[in-house]
């Protein structure tokens, strides 16, 4: 029962993100070169968003993906997005893909 509720909640969350699109010509713009703007985005999407959820869930990835879509220059976002892969050992399995020197 708990699993069904969790899946239902995640489905609602995904649908809200999918259907909430800014109107044409009203795309979200921000000054990603400004350190203050970067810090506020990290606070909103990672500290108050992703970090309140389990990193193995889809919500974690959605918060990270949203921040990358807004401002792709924030390195900590990529670090946070990689946490589930590092902790589950997927990165070790993919280590044979790295470039040999």
Secondary structure, 3 states (H helix, E strand, C coil): CHHHHHHHHHHHHHHHHHHCCCCCCCCCCCCCCCHHHHHHHHHHHHHCCHHHCCCCCHHHHHHHHHHHHHCCCCHHHHHHHHHHHHHHCHHHHHHHHCCCC
